[in-house]
Amino acid sequence: MPSKDNTTLPIIIVGGGIGGVATALALSRKGYAVQILEQAPELKEIGAGIQMPPNAFKAFKILGVLEDVQKNAAYPEKLVLGDMLTGKAVYQSPIDDEFVARFGYRYALLHRGDILEALLNGCRSSPLVTLTTNSKVVKFKEADDRVVVTTADGSTYEGRAMVAADGLWSESRATLFGSAPPTTDSYVLCRGVVPVKEIPQELYSQSVTMWGGPELDFFHYPLRRDQIFNIGASYRDPSVKFEDGYPRGNRDMMMERFRDACPHVKALLEHIDVSRAWVLYDRPPLKEWSKGRVTLLGDAAHPTYVYISQGACMALEDAIVLADMVDRHAAIEDAFLAYQKERYLRTARIQLTSRQFGEIYHAVGVQRELRNQLLANADPKGLHETLAWVFGDILPN
């Protein structure tokens, strides 16, 4: 039987990224007090552009930040897969009125910082949300009707429960379920953000374009209402490891790996910043996310590769479902188990599908030729069917 709940205490959220702040906002909108603990001195998103398919926008609407998010969005006219070696489009899928009618919202392109700021604005307007920075959680324990959390400076916080939204390298996850490292195929991602006015017209596109190459990919699309151009290059480098902070990319290695790329890609490579790189990781799907009054959320529970642009979307969906389950159940332990049950199969399917799309983008040899042939003859709106289960409305009203 669940133990007695102390509903006078806040729910503690570890991590002030998109997932943690969205969870705080979702819970506060249901009337629950929340304490966010963020280890950094300020809340900001590292990175640049992010694709936000329609399923994210149902979450934004529920969270009350839809208009704030939309005012900074750019909207592509189509999704394009190009062959990096030939420089030709292999597949193009329109983002048209039919797409919007089917899925409720357009496919949007946003800066991560703009999303976080919209969510933070919602939290700042709520008296139920308290945000504390410079607060790295070093341990937590359940005690009777509460969770006691200790931070690196020796401060303690008591909460009704704890939600760990502390990302891919979640120490909370390690405490609950063991410290196995995430898995990687050794792809390194470097990015660049350039004012649109600095991009030659022949290289600019309003579409989301992914260039697939042999163990390579390259993408570009506009952000902030077409004011800036987001560019990313990904290549395999087994020697790069995640340590403290972010590793540097290797421009010489990157240029060597992209030596056979088409002129379009090579011209845009000049705008890539290699001073910071991201090693791409995921983890095998996890069925158990919760123990007692503690649960995981977002990348702490189900980190995924970037290839169908659903990492942040899944954290937003998690936040909505978790808040809904807390509101439905008298005991927080029951709420967390119900949240986990509702989410684990969908997020597992996202993880596995992302991996499959990465294999399509990075196809080598005969597999690449087969990809090009099959996609050249595919229905342009077939992608809508393939990803309808992703983009569709699955959130509670």
Backbone hydrogen bonds in HBPLUS format (Angstrom, degrees):
<---DONOR---> <-ACCEPTOR-->    atom                        ^
c    i                          cat <-CA-CA->   ^        H-A-AA   ^      H-
h    n   atom  resd res      DA  || num        DHA   H-A  angle D-A-AA Bond
n    s   type  num  typ     dist DA aas  dist angle  dist       angle   num
A0009-LEU N   A0006-ASN O   3.31 MM   3  6.08 169.6  2.32 119.3 122.4     1
A0160-ARG N   A0010-PRO O   2.74 MM 150  5.72 150.5  1.82 140.2 149.9     2
A0011-ILE N   A0033-ALA O   2.94 MM  22  6.37 159.7  1.98 144.0 143.7     3
A0035-GLN N   A0011-ILE O   3.01 MM  24  6.16 160.2  2.05 138.5 141.6     4
A0012-ILE N   A0161-ALA O   2.93 MM 149  6.16 161.2  1.97 157.8 151.6     5
A0163-VAL N   A0012-ILE O   2.76 MM 151  6.21 157.6  1.80 160.4 168.4     6
A0013-ILE N   A0035-GLN O   2.76 MM  22  6.06 164.9  1.78 156.6 158.1     7
A0037-LEU N   A0013-ILE O   2.86 MM  24  6.17 161.3  1.89 171.3 172.4     8
A0014-VAL N   A0163-VAL O   2.86 MM 149  6.21 163.2  1.89 158.3 163.6     9
A0165-ALA N   A0014-VAL O   2.80 MM 151  5.50 147.2  1.90 144.4 155.5    10
A0015-GLY N   A0037-LEU O   2.86 MM  22  5.87 163.5  1.89 149.7 154.8    11
A0021-VAL N   A0017-GLY O   2.95 MM   4  6.01 173.6  1.95 162.8 164.9    12
A0022-ALA N   A0018-ILE O   2.96 MM   4  5.90 156.2  2.01 143.5 151.0    13
A0023-THR N   A0019-GLY O   3.01 MM   4  6.12 151.8  2.10 142.4 149.9    14
A0024-ALA N   A0020-GLY O   3.01 MM   4  6.29 156.7  2.07 146.0 152.2    15
A0025-LEU N   A0021-VAL O   2.96 MM   4  6.20 160.7  1.99 149.5 154.5    16
A0026-ALA N   A0022-ALA O   2.85 MM   4  6.03 161.1  1.89 148.9 154.4    17
A0027-LEU N   A0023-THR O   2.92 MM   4  6.08 166.7  1.94 153.6 156.7    18
A0028-SER N   A0024-ALA O   2.93 MM   4  6.05 158.9  1.97 146.7 153.2    19
A0029-ARG N   A0025-LEU O   2.99 MM   4  6.15 150.4  2.07 147.5 154.8    20
A0030-LYS N   A0027-LEU O   3.00 MM   3  5.13 143.2  2.14  99.9 111.3    21
A0032-TYR N   A0027-LEU O   3.02 MM   5  5.37 166.9  2.04 138.8 136.7    22
A0031-GLY N   A0028-SER O   2.93 MM   3  4.91 154.7  1.99 100.6 108.7    23
A0034-VAL N   A0128-LEU O   2.81 MM  94  6.09 165.9  1.83 164.3 162.8    24
A0130-THR N   A0034-VAL O   2.92 MM  96  6.24 156.7  1.98 151.4 159.0    25
A0036-ILE N   A0130-THR O   2.77 MM  94  6.14 169.5  1.78 170.0 172.4    26
A0132-THR N   A0036-ILE O   2.96 MM  96  6.08 158.4  2.01 152.0 158.7    27
A0038-GLU N   A0132-THR O   2.97 MM  94  6.24 170.4  1.97 163.6 165.1    28
A0135-SER N   A0038-GLU O   2.89 MM  97  5.36 169.7  1.90 130.0 130.9    29
A0134-ASN N   A0040-ALA O   2.92 MM  94  5.16 171.1  1.93 128.7 129.2    30
A0112-ARG N   A0048-ALA O   2.87 MM  64  5.78 170.5  1.88 162.6 163.0    31
A0050-ILE N   A0110-LEU O   2.72 MM  60  5.39 137.5  1.89 159.9 172.1    32
A0110-LEU N   A0050-ILE O   2.94 MM  60  5.39 177.1  1.94 161.1 161.6    33
A0052-MET N   A0108-ALA O   2.80 MM  56  5.10 179.4  1.80 151.9 151.7    34
A0108-ALA N   A0052-MET O   3.05 MM  56  5.10 168.5  2.06 139.6 137.0    35
A0056-ALA N   A0053-PRO O   3.08 MM   3  6.00 154.6  2.15 129.3 134.7    36
A0057-PHE N   A0054-PRO O   2.92 MM   3  5.36 133.6  2.14 109.5 121.8    37
A0060-PHE N   A0056-ALA O   2.99 MM   4  6.40 153.9  2.06 145.6 153.6    38
A0061-LYS N   A0057-PHE O   2.99 MM   4  6.11 153.5  2.06 137.9 144.5    39
A0062-ILE N   A0058-LYS O   3.04 MM   4  6.32 162.6  2.07 149.2 153.2    40
A0063-LEU N   A0059-ALA O   2.91 MM   4  6.11 153.1  1.99 152.0 159.9    41
A0065-VAL N   A0060-PHE O   3.00 MM   5  5.30 156.5  2.05 156.2 154.9    42
A0064-GLY N   A0061-LYS O   3.06 MM   3  5.10 152.6  2.13 101.4 110.1    43
A0069-VAL N   A0065-VAL O   2.97 MM   4  6.18 153.2  2.04 157.8 165.1    44
A0070-GLN N   A0066-LEU O   2.90 MM   4  6.10 169.0  1.91 157.5 160.9    45
A0071-LYS N   A0067-GLU O   3.18 MM   4  6.21 145.9  2.30 145.0 151.0    46
A0072-ASN N   A0069-VAL O   3.16 MM   3  5.91 161.0  2.20 120.7 125.7    47
A0073-ALA N   A0070-GLN O   3.19 MM   3  5.11 167.9  2.20 107.0 110.6    48
A0074-ALA N   A0109-LEU O   2.97 MM  35  5.03 157.8  2.02 143.5 150.6    49
A0109-LEU N   A0074-ALA O   2.81 MM  35  5.03 147.7  1.92 154.2 156.5    50
A0095-ILE N   A0077-GLU O   2.98 MM  18  5.26 171.5  1.99 129.0 126.5    51
A0208-VAL N   A0078-LYS O   3.15 MM 130  6.55 154.7  2.22 162.8 165.8    52
A0079-LEU N   A0093-SER O   2.83 MM  14  5.15 159.8  1.87 149.1 154.6    53
A0093-SER N   A0079-LEU O   2.82 MM  14  5.15 164.2  1.85 152.4 157.9    54
A0080-VAL N   A0208-VAL O   2.82 MM 128  6.08 165.8  1.84 171.4 171.9    55
A0210-MET N   A0080-VAL O   2.87 MM 130  6.17 167.2  1.89 158.2 160.9    56
A0081-LEU N   A0091-TYR O   2.85 MM  10  5.19 165.0  1.87 155.1 158.0    57
A0090-VAL N   A0081-LEU O   2.71 MM   9  5.63 159.3  1.75 149.0 156.5    58
A0091-TYR N   A0081-LEU O   3.14 MM  10  5.19 156.4  2.20 144.7 147.7    59
A0082-GLY N   A0210-MET O   2.80 MM 128  6.12 162.1  1.83 146.5 152.5    60
A0212-GLY N   A0082-GLY O   2.84 MM 130  6.17 156.9  1.89 175.7 168.0    61
A0083-ASP N   A0088-LYS O   2.88 MM   5  5.65 165.6  1.90 163.6 162.5    62
A0087-GLY N   A0083-ASP O   2.84 MM   4  5.61 148.7  1.93 155.8 164.6    63
A0084-MET N   A0212-GLY O   2.89 MM 128  5.41 173.3  1.90 145.4 144.4    64
A0262-CYS N   A0084-MET O   2.78 MM 178  5.79 137.9  1.96 164.8 170.4    65
A0099-PHE N   A0096-ASP O   3.05 MM   3  5.22 119.6  2.43  99.7 114.2    66
A0100-VAL N   A0096-ASP O   3.11 MM   4  6.51 159.6  2.15 153.7 158.7    67
A0101-ALA N   A0097-ASP O   2.85 MM   4  6.06 160.3  1.89 150.4 156.1    68
A0102-ARG N   A0098-GLU O   3.00 MM   4  6.13 147.3  2.10 141.6 149.9    69
A0103-PHE N   A0099-PHE O   2.96 MM   4  6.16 165.4  1.99 155.8 159.3    70
A0104-GLY N   A0100-VAL O   2.71 MM   4  5.14 136.1  1.90 142.7 148.1    71
A0114-ASP N   A0111-HIS O   2.96 MM   3  5.29 127.7  2.24 106.0 119.6    72
A0115-ILE N   A0111-HIS O   3.25 MM   4  6.70 152.0  2.34 153.4 161.1    73
A0116-LEU N   A0112-ARG O   3.02 MM   4  6.34 169.2  2.03 158.8 161.0    74
A0117-GLU N   A0113-GLY O   2.95 MM   4  6.03 157.3  2.00 143.4 150.0    75
A0118-ALA N   A0114-ASP O   3.07 MM   4  6.21 154.7  2.14 141.8 147.7    76
A0119-LEU N   A0115-ILE O   3.09 MM   4  6.40 160.0  2.14 152.6 157.7    77
A0120-LEU N   A0116-LEU O   2.82 MM   4  6.04 157.2  1.87 151.3 158.4    78
A0121-ASN N   A0117-GLU O   2.87 MM   4  6.04 152.7  1.95 146.2 153.2    79
A0122-GLY N   A0118-ALA O   3.24 MM   4  6.53 150.2  2.33 139.4 146.4    80
A0123-CYS N   A0119-LEU O   3.05 MM   4  6.43 151.4  2.13 145.0 153.0    81
A0124-ARG N   A0120-LEU O   2.75 MM   4  6.00 160.5  1.79 156.9 162.3    82
A0125-SER N   A0121-ASN O   3.20 MM   4  6.33 137.1  2.39 138.0 147.5    83
A0126-SER N   A0123-CYS O   2.98 MM   3  5.26 160.7  2.02 110.3 116.4    84
A0129-VAL N   A0126-SER O   3.43 MM   3  5.84 172.6  2.44 112.1 114.2    85
A0152-ALA N   A0136-LYS O   2.78 MM  16  5.50 138.9  1.95 149.2 162.7    86
A0138-VAL N   A0150-THR O   2.88 MM  12  5.94 165.7  1.90 152.1 156.7    87
A0139-LYS N   A0150-THR O   3.39 MM  11  5.38 155.4  2.46 144.5 142.4    88
A0150-THR N   A0139-LYS O   2.88 MM  11  5.38 174.7  1.89 156.9 157.2    89
A0141-LYS N   A0148-VAL O   2.97 MM   7  5.41 145.4  2.09 140.9 151.9    90
A0148-VAL N   A0141-LYS O   2.79 MM   7  5.41 167.5  1.80 166.7 167.0    91
A0143-ALA N   A0146-ARG O   2.87 MM   3  5.42 170.5  1.88 149.6 151.2    92
A0146-ARG N   A0143-ALA O   3.11 MM   3  5.42 141.3  2.26 118.6 130.2    93
A0147-VAL N   A0159-GLY O   2.78 MM  12  5.25 155.9  1.83 151.5 158.4    94
A0159-GLY N   A0147-VAL O   2.90 MM  12  5.25 160.6  1.94 152.3 158.8    95
A0149-VAL N   A0157-TYR O   2.78 MM   8  5.10 172.0  1.78 157.7 160.4    96
A0157-TYR N   A0149-VAL O   2.78 MM   8  5.10 151.5  1.86 147.0 156.2    97
A0151-THR N   A0155-SER O   2.92 MM   4  5.41 160.6  1.96 153.7 159.4    98
A0154-GLY N   A0151-THR O   2.90 MM   3  5.47 158.3  1.95 124.7 127.4    99
A0162-MET N   A0293-ARG O   2.88 MM 131  6.28 161.4  1.92 163.6 166.1   100
A0295-THR N   A0162-MET O   3.08 MM 133  6.60 151.2  2.17 155.4 164.3   101
A0164-ALA N   A0295-THR O   2.79 MM 131  6.12 172.8  1.80 164.7 165.5   102
A0297-LEU N   A0164-ALA O   2.99 MM 133  6.01 136.5  2.18 160.0 148.8   103
A0170-SER N   A0167-GLY O   3.02 MM   3  5.18 134.2  2.23 127.9 123.7   104
A0174-ALA N   A0170-SER O   3.27 MM   4  6.52 156.1  2.33 134.8 141.0   105
A0175-THR N   A0171-GLU O   2.97 MM   4  6.20 151.2  2.05 142.0 149.1   106
A0176-LEU N   A0172-SER O   2.99 MM   4  6.28 156.7  2.05 150.3 156.3   107
A0177-PHE N   A0173-ARG O   2.73 MM   4  5.74 171.8  1.74 162.5 164.9   108
A0178-GLY N   A0174-ALA O   2.89 MM   4  4.41 137.4  2.08 125.0 125.9   109
A0183-THR N   A0282-ASP O   2.78 MM  99  5.47 152.4  1.85 163.1 169.0   110
A0282-ASP N   A0183-THR O   2.96 MM  99  5.47 155.5  2.02 148.3 155.5   111
A0237-ASP N   A0186-SER O   2.78 MM  51  5.59 161.8  1.81 171.8 172.6   112
A0280-LEU N   A0187-TYR O   2.93 MM  93  5.62 170.3  1.94 161.9 164.4   113
A0188-VAL N   A0235-TYR O   2.78 MM  47  5.49 167.0  1.80 157.0 159.0   114
A0235-TYR N   A0188-VAL O   3.05 MM  47  5.49 150.8  2.13 145.4 151.3   115
A0189-LEU N   A0278-TRP O   2.73 MM  89  5.00 165.1  1.76 146.8 152.2   116
A0278-TRP N   A0189-LEU O   2.86 MM  89  5.00 155.8  1.92 142.7 150.8   117
A0190-CYS N   A0233-ALA O   2.93 MM  43  5.43 164.5  1.95 157.6 161.9   118
A0233-ALA N   A0190-CYS O   2.86 MM  43  5.43 163.7  1.89 159.4 164.7   119
A0273-ASP N   A0191-ARG O   2.73 MM  82  5.65 166.9  1.75 139.6 144.0   120
A0192-GLY N   A0231-ILE O   2.78 MM  39  5.01 139.1  1.95 150.9 148.4   121
A0231-ILE N   A0192-GLY O   2.82 MM  39  5.01 161.3  1.86 162.2 161.4   122
A0194-VAL N   A0229-PHE O   2.94 MM  35  5.09 163.0  1.97 142.7 147.5   123
A0229-PHE N   A0194-VAL O   2.61 MM  35  5.09 161.3  1.65 153.3 160.2   124
A0198-GLU N   A0195-PRO O   2.89 MM   3  5.56 159.9  1.93 120.9 127.5   125
A0196-VAL N   A0227-GLN O   2.93 MM  31  5.52 177.1  1.93 132.6 133.6   126
A0199-ILE N   A0196-VAL O   2.98 MM   3  5.35 163.8  2.00 115.6 121.0   127
A0203-LEU N   A0200-PRO O   2.84 MM   3  5.45 154.5  1.90 119.7 128.1   128
A0204-TYR N   A0201-GLN O   3.22 MM   3  5.19 145.3  2.35  98.5 108.3   129
A0209-THR N   A0220-HIS O   3.14 MM  11  5.58 175.2  2.14 161.5 163.0   130
A0220-HIS N   A0209-THR O   3.05 MM  11  5.58 144.9  2.17 147.3 157.2   131
A0211-TRP N   A0218-PHE O   2.60 MM   7  4.98 179.3  1.60 167.7 167.9   132
A0218-PHE N   A0211-TRP O   2.98 MM   7  4.98 143.5  2.12 138.1 147.3   133
A0213-GLY N   A0216-LEU O   3.03 MM   3  4.65 155.6  2.09 137.9 130.3   134
A0216-LEU N   A0213-GLY O   3.22 MM   3  4.65 164.8  2.25 108.0 103.8   135
A0215-GLU N   A0362-HIS O   3.15 MM 147  4.49 166.3  2.17 115.1 119.4   136
A0217-ASP N   A0234-SER O   3.03 MM  17  5.21 148.3  2.13 145.0 145.0   137
A0234-SER N   A0217-ASP O   2.85 MM  17  5.21 167.5  1.87 161.5 158.1   138
A0219-PHE N   A0232-GLY O   2.92 MM  13  5.27 158.4  1.96 146.1 152.3   139
A0232-GLY N   A0219-PHE O   2.97 MM  13  5.27 155.7  2.03 147.3 147.8   140
A0221-TYR N   A0230-ASN O   3.02 MM   9  5.42 147.1  2.13 145.5 154.9   141
A0230-ASN N   A0221-TYR O   2.79 MM   9  5.42 165.0  1.81 161.5 161.3   142
A0223-LEU N   A0228-ILE O   2.71 MM   5  5.24 149.6  1.80 155.0 155.8   143
A0226-ASP N   A0223-LEU O   2.94 MM   3  5.12 108.2  2.47 101.5 119.0   144
A0227-GLN N   A0223-LEU O   2.94 MM   4  6.17 133.3  2.16 155.8 170.0   145
A0228-ILE N   A0223-LEU O   3.33 MM   5  5.24 172.3  2.34 132.3 134.6   146
A0227-GLN N   A0224-ARG O   3.10 MM   3  5.47 139.6  2.27 106.7 117.5   147
A0240-VAL N   A0237-ASP O   3.18 MM   3  5.97 163.5  2.21 126.1 129.3   148
A0277-ALA N   A0247-PRO O   2.71 MM  30  5.46 141.1  1.86 173.9 166.9   149
A0249-GLY N   A0274-VAL O   2.79 MM  25  4.52 157.7  1.83 143.6 146.9   150
A0254-MET N   A0250-ASN O   2.81 MM   4  6.05 161.4  1.84 156.5 162.9   151
A0255-MET N   A0251-ARG O   2.85 MM   4  6.04 168.3  1.86 156.5 158.5   152
A0256-GLU N   A0252-ASP O   3.00 MM   4  6.16 150.6  2.09 142.4 150.8   153
A0257-ARG N   A0253-MET O   2.85 MM   4  6.10 158.6  1.90 153.0 158.6   154
A0258-PHE N   A0254-MET O   2.97 MM   4  6.19 145.0  2.10 146.6 156.5   155
A0259-ARG N   A0256-GLU O   3.25 MM   3  5.05 160.5  2.29 107.2 107.2   156
A0261-ALA N   A0258-PHE O   3.02 MM   3  5.21 166.3  2.04 114.9 118.2   157
A0266-LYS N   A0262-CYS O   3.10 MM   4  6.37 169.2  2.12 158.6 162.0   158
A0267-ALA N   A0263-PRO O   2.91 MM   4  6.00 155.9  1.97 150.5 155.8   159
A0268-LEU N   A0264-HIS O   3.31 MM   4  6.59 153.8  2.39 143.6 149.7   160
A0269-LEU N   A0265-VAL O   2.93 MM   4  6.14 135.1  2.14 148.4 161.6   161
A0271-HIS N   A0268-LEU O   3.01 MM   3  5.68 158.5  2.06 118.9 124.8   162
A0272-ILE N   A0269-LEU O   3.04 MM   3  5.37 168.4  2.05 116.7 119.7   163
A0291-LYS N   A0294-VAL O   2.89 MM   3  5.43 160.7  1.93 157.6 163.9   164
A0294-VAL N   A0291-LYS O   3.07 MM   3  5.43 158.5  2.12 124.8 131.4   165
A0301-ALA N   A0298-GLY O   2.88 MM   3  5.55 143.1  2.02 118.7 128.1   166
A0302-HIS N   A0298-GLY O   2.92 MM   4  6.10 167.4  1.94 153.9 158.1   167
A0309-SER N   A0306-VAL O   3.00 MM   3  5.15 163.7  2.03 114.1 118.6   168
A0314-MET N   A0310-GLN O   2.86 MM   4  5.89 155.1  1.93 148.1 152.7   169
A0315-ALA N   A0311-GLY O   3.27 MM   4  6.62 151.1  2.36 142.5 150.0   170
A0316-LEU N   A0312-ALA O   2.99 MM   4  6.29 155.8  2.05 150.9 157.3   171
A0317-GLU N   A0313-CYS O   2.91 MM   4  6.20 162.0  1.94 151.9 156.8   172
A0318-ASP N   A0314-MET O   2.82 MM   4  5.98 159.8  1.86 146.0 152.3   173
A0319-ALA N   A0315-ALA O   3.00 MM   4  6.23 158.5  2.05 145.5 150.5   174
A0320-ILE N   A0316-LEU O   3.17 MM   4  6.51 158.7  2.21 150.9 155.2   175
A0321-VAL N   A0317-GLU O   2.97 MM   4  6.21 173.5  1.98 162.9 164.2   176
A0322-LEU N   A0318-ASP O   2.79 MM   4  5.88 167.9  1.80 160.4 164.2   177
A0323-ALA N   A0319-ALA O   3.10 MM   4  6.19 167.7  2.11 146.2 149.7   178
A0324-ASP N   A0320-ILE O   3.04 MM   4  6.21 154.3  2.10 145.1 152.8   179
A0325-MET N   A0321-VAL O   2.90 MM   4  6.14 156.1  1.95 152.6 158.8   180
A0326-VAL N   A0322-LEU O   2.90 MM   4  6.17 156.4  1.95 154.3 160.9   181
A0327-ASP N   A0323-ALA O   3.07 MM   4  6.25 150.3  2.16 141.2 148.9   182
A0328-ARG N   A0324-ASP O   3.07 MM   4  6.30 130.1  2.33 136.1 149.5   183
A0328-ARG N   A0325-MET O   3.14 MM   3  4.97 130.3  2.40  90.8 104.2   184
A0329-HIS N   A0325-MET O   3.14 MM   4  6.20 139.4  2.31 149.0 156.4   185
A0335-ALA N   A0331-ALA O   3.09 MM   4  6.45 154.0  2.16 147.6 155.6   186
A0336-PHE N   A0332-ILE O   2.93 MM   4  6.18 159.4  1.97 153.3 157.4   187
A0337-LEU N   A0333-GLU O   3.08 MM   4  6.30 157.3  2.13 145.7 151.7   188
A0338-ALA N   A0334-ASP O   2.95 MM   4  6.13 154.6  2.01 147.9 154.9   189
A0339-TYR N   A0335-ALA O   2.90 MM   4  6.11 157.0  1.96 149.5 155.9   190
A0340-GLN N   A0336-PHE O   2.97 MM   4  6.13 162.9  2.00 147.0 151.5   191
A0341-LYS N   A0337-LEU O   2.98 MM   4  6.16 159.4  2.02 144.1 149.7   192
A0342-GLU N   A0338-ALA O   2.97 MM   4  6.14 150.9  2.06 145.3 153.0   193
A0343-ARG N   A0339-TYR O   3.12 MM   4  6.25 137.9  2.31 144.6 155.1   194
A0343-ARG N   A0340-GLN O   3.22 MM   3  5.29 131.9  2.46  96.6 108.9   195
A0344-TYR N   A0340-GLN O   3.03 MM   4  5.83 154.1  2.09 160.9 162.4   196
A0347-THR N   A0343-ARG O   3.05 MM   4  6.14 173.2  2.06 165.3 167.4   197
A0348-ALA N   A0344-TYR O   3.02 MM   4  5.98 147.1  2.13 134.2 143.6   198
A0349-ARG N   A0345-LEU O   2.97 MM   4  6.14 156.4  2.03 145.5 151.2   199
A0350-ILE N   A0346-ARG O   3.01 MM   4  6.32 151.7  2.09 146.3 154.4   200
A0351-GLN N   A0347-THR O   2.94 MM   4  6.20 159.8  1.98 147.8 152.6   201
A0352-LEU N   A0348-ALA O   3.01 MM   4  6.27 165.6  2.03 154.1 156.8   202
A0353-THR N   A0349-ARG O   2.88 MM   4  5.93 159.1  1.92 147.4 153.9   203
A0354-SER N   A0350-ILE O   2.90 MM   4  5.97 158.5  1.95 151.2 156.7   204
A0355-ARG N   A0351-GLN O   3.21 MM   4  6.45 154.9  2.27 142.0 148.2   205
A0356-GLN N   A0352-LEU O   3.08 MM   4  6.38 154.3  2.14 143.5 150.4   206
A0357-PHE N   A0353-THR O   2.95 MM   4  6.24 158.7  1.99 154.4 159.3   207
A0358-GLY N   A0354-SER O   3.03 MM   4  6.28 152.6  2.11 146.1 153.6   208
A0359-GLU N   A0355-ARG O   3.13 MM   4  6.49 147.7  2.24 145.5 153.6   209
A0360-ILE N   A0356-GLN O   3.14 MM   4  6.53 145.1  2.27 143.1 152.5   210
A0360-ILE N   A0357-PHE O   3.11 MM   3  5.01 119.9  2.49  92.1 107.1   211
A0361-TYR N   A0357-PHE O   2.98 MM   4  6.32 163.7  2.01 155.6 158.7   212
A0362-HIS N   A0358-GLY O   3.01 MM   4  6.11 156.8  2.06 148.2 154.3   213
A0363-ALA N   A0360-ILE O   3.44 MM   3  5.35 168.7  2.46 108.2 108.6   214
A0368-ARG N   A0365-GLY O   3.04 MM   3  5.35 122.6  2.39 103.1 116.8   215
A0369-GLU N   A0365-GLY O   3.15 MM   4  6.57 157.3  2.21 150.0 156.3   216
A0370-LEU N   A0366-VAL O   2.85 MM   4  6.08 157.7  1.90 152.9 159.1   217
A0371-ARG N   A0367-GLN O   2.90 MM   4  6.08 158.5  1.95 145.5 151.5   218
A0372-ASN N   A0368-ARG O   2.99 MM   4  6.27 163.7  2.02 152.3 155.7   219
A0373-GLN N   A0369-GLU O   3.01 MM   4  6.24 157.3  2.06 146.7 152.8   220
A0374-LEU N   A0370-LEU O   2.93 MM   4  6.07 173.7  1.94 159.3 160.8   221
A0375-LEU N   A0371-ARG O   2.95 MM   4  6.02 168.7  1.96 155.6 159.2   222
A0376-ALA N   A0372-ASN O   3.01 MM   4  5.91 146.7  2.12 137.7 146.5   223
A0377-ASN N   A0374-LEU O   3.32 MM   3  5.55 139.5  2.49  99.7 109.7   224
A0378-ALA N   A0375-LEU O   3.14 MM   3  4.85 163.9  2.17 100.6 105.4   225
A0382-GLY N   A0379-ASP O   2.79 MM   3  4.89 161.4  1.83 114.0 118.4   226
A0384-HIS N   A0381-LYS O   3.08 MM   3  5.34 130.8  2.34 101.2 113.3   227
A0385-GLU N   A0382-GLY O   3.06 MM   3  5.16 118.9  2.45  96.8 111.2   228
A0386-THR N   A0382-GLY O   2.89 MM   4  6.22 161.8  1.93 152.2 157.8   229
A0387-LEU N   A0383-LEU O   2.95 MM   4  6.05 155.8  2.01 149.8 154.3   230
A0388-ALA N   A0385-GLU O   3.30 MM   3  5.05 168.3  2.32 100.4 103.7   231
A0390-VAL N   A0387-LEU O   2.94 MM   3  5.13 136.7  2.13 102.9 115.6   232
A0391-PHE N   A0387-LEU O   2.99 MM   4  6.29 165.3  2.01 164.0 165.9   233
A0392-GLY N   A0388-ALA O   2.97 MM   4  5.66 140.3  2.14 144.1 151.7   234
